Amino acid sequence: MSALLSITDLTVDLPARRGSSGGTFRVLDSQSLDVERGAILGIVGESGSGKTMLLRAVMDILPDGATRTWTATFDGAPIDAKRRMPVAMVFQDPMTSFDPLARIGTHLVEVARRHRKVSRAEAKRQAIDALAAVRVPDPQRVFGRYPHELSGGLRQRAMIAMSLLADPRLLLADEPTTALDATVQAEILALLRQLQRERDLTIVIVTHDLGVVAALCDDVAVMKDGAIVERGTVETVFEAPQHPYTRSLLAAAPDRGEL
């Protein structure tokens, strides 16, 4: 496989916290990462390790005042401010991503019209099709519901459907199953794998759960203190971890024998 997204020397600086003496602090320092075409890459590490910041840097949705420097290519072509990448992101808590005063269908239609340049009627049809594609039962009914009227699992499926309407080739998922119970979590993971195969998607998933990586991912990158300390196939890293931090994560994982 070849890299769909190739990142070199990614550095992210954030404004200093309120009450400090000013300046900035560095959360990612000269990190490089290749995301192989058609693969599912898991990024693991403790809270504060820089996992989510890396995804936000790729999407260019960093906090106010943050700065990003990098060299990056998508499908072999340089990324610059004028080029929109076919990338979408699924967030940890869809309740904070949906407008609570707008119906699910309103969100999906807006994305379809913006990215696909279709009429409102066609956007509605495509939105309902997208809900069906992520195995939402009775998609017509869900289309007309407000976010708070859906379960957490259905909201996450709707968020994934919305991301598909942007026609991504790369899907970024930030802890997409953390707030879900075990049964629904397994369903969402199976859905992501199905979409990856059916749509030839490349997926990057951020998680603190090594079980998620073992169940879903082809490759894994381990992050600590804003740095990627180990990278390889899931089989190689889990069976023969090289970095002490990776070994400590694996040793601390519950049900280690299933990883």
N, C-alpha and C positions, 0 to 999 in steps of 0.2 A: 504493500500500500504506500501511497504518497501522502504528504501532508496537505490537507485542505486549508488549514489555518496554521501559519508559522509565525511565531512571536519571538523576537530577539530583543534583549536588553530592555524589558518593560520595567519602568520605574514610575511609582506613584507617590506623590507627596501630598499630605493633607495639611490644612491649617492647624496650627497648634490649638490645643483645647482652651476653652474659655478660662480665664484666670491665670493662664501661664504667661510667660514673658514675651510671647509672640513667636513669629517665625513659623516654620513648618516641621512636621516629622514624617519620616519615610516609612511607608507601610509595605512597599514592594521595591526591591533594589536589584535592578539589572537581571530580571528573571527571563528565561527563555523556555519556550514550550512549543512542540509540534503536536497538532491534533490530526491524527491520521484519518484520511478519507474513509467514510463508511463505518468507522469504529465508534464504540461508546467508551469514553474516557471518564474515569472517576477521579475526582480530586478530594483527598481526605486530609484531615488534620483537626486539631482542637479548635475551639472557638477562639477567634482572634489570630488565627494563623495566616490569614490573607486570602482564603479561598474565595469568599464572596467578592472581595475587592478585585480579584483577578477577573472574574466574570463581568463586573461592572466596568472595569477598564476596557474590556473588549467591546462592550456595548456603548461605551462613552456616556455612561450615566453615573458619573462620580459625584460625590457631594460638592456643594458650592465651595469654590476656592481651591479645589484639588487640581493638581497638574499631572498630566500623563506624558511621558516620553517613551517612544518605542520605535522599532522598525518591524513592520509586519506585512505579510502577504496573505491574500486569500485566493485560493486556486491559482497560485503562481503569480498573481498580479499585485503590485504594491497597494496598500491601503492608504488612502488619504482622506482629508475632510470632505472632498467632493464626491467620493464614491460610497454609495450605500451598499453595505454587505447584506446578502440574504441570510440574516441571522435573526433569531427570535429568542426570547427568554421567558421561562416559566419561573415564577417567584414562589418562595416558601409559603406565604400566606395569601391566597388569592383574595381573601376578604379585604385586605388593604390595597389590592390592585384594582379591584372593581369599584366603580362609583356606586355607593349604596342606594343612591336615588335613581339609578338607571337600571332598566331591565337587562338581563343577560344578552338578549338579542340586540339591544341598542349598541352594546360594546362590540359584538361580533360584526354587525353590519358596518360600523364605522371603520373597522380594520379592513374588511373586504373592499369597501369603496375606496379607501386610501391606497391600498397596495395593488388592487386588481383593476381599478378604474372601471367599475361596472355600475349599472343602474341600481337604485335602491331595491327594486323587486328582485333582481338577479342576486344582489348581495344577500338578501334574506334567504333565498333558496340555497346559496352556497353556505351560509352560516348554519342552516339546519342540517345540511349535508355534513358539515364539519363536526357538529355535535353527534351525529349518527356515527361518524368515522371513529370517534373516541368512545364509542359504546355507551352513550348516554341513553337511557331508556326514555321513550316518548320525547324525542328532541323538540317537537313542536311545542309541547307544554313547557319544557325547560327554557326554550327561547323566550317565552313570555314572563318568566319568573324574575323576581329580584334576587340578588346574591344571598341575602339573609334567609331566603325561603328554601335554599338548597343545603344539603349536607356538605360536610367538608370534602368528601370524595367527589361529589358532583361538581362542586365549585372548582376543584382542581382539574377535572376533566374539561369543564368549560374553558378554563384558562389555557389548557393545552389546545383545545379546538381553536381558540382565538389566535394562538401562536401559529397554527397551521395555515390560517387564512393570510398570513404574511408571506407564504410560500418560502419558508426558510430552507436552506441546505444545511445549516448548522443550527442546532437547538441547544440552548444553554438552560440548565435546570438547577436552581438554587434550593437545595434541601426540599424537593417537591413532595416528600412523603413524611416529613417530620411530625406534622400535626395530625396524622391519620392513624387509625388503629391498625393492627397487624394485618388483618384481612384485606382492608382497603389498600394498605400500602402495597401488598403483594399484587393486587389488581392493577394499580398504577404502574408498577415496575413492569408487569407483563405487557401493559399497553404501550409503554415507551419502547420496549423491545420489538413489539409488533410494528409500530410506526417506523422504527428504524429500518426494519426489513422491507416493509411494503413501499416506503417512500424514499429509500436509499438515503436516509438522513444520517448525518454525523451528529453525535450527541456528547455534550460535556455535562456531567452531573456532579455537583458539589454536595458532599455529605460528610457527616461525622460517623456514619454507621458502616463499619466494614462488611457487615452482612449484606447491605445494599450493593456494595461494590462486587462482592463475590457472586451475587445473584444476577447482576445486570451487565457488568462492565467487561470489556476486553482488556483495557489498559488502565493503569492507576498511576497517579502522581501524588506523592506525599508532601504536604507543606508543613513547615514549622517556622514561626517567627518571620513570616513574609518571604520565605525562601522555599523553593522546591528542593527537597533533600534526597528524594529517590524517585525513579521513574522506570516503569517496565510493564510487561504483561502482568495481569493479575496473578496468573499461575506462578510466574517467576518470583515476583515480589512477595507473595504470601508464603511460598514454600521456602524461599531462601533470601529473606530480607538482609540488605547490606548495611543499612544505616541504623545506629542504635535507637533512634527515635521510632523508626518503623517497627523494630522489634518490640519496643515498649508498647506501641499501639496494639500490635497483634497479641501480645501477652495479656493485655488488659481487656481484650474483647470478650464478651460473653459468648458461650457456645463456640469456643475457639475451634473445636473439632469439626464444625460445619463449614469453616471458612476455607 
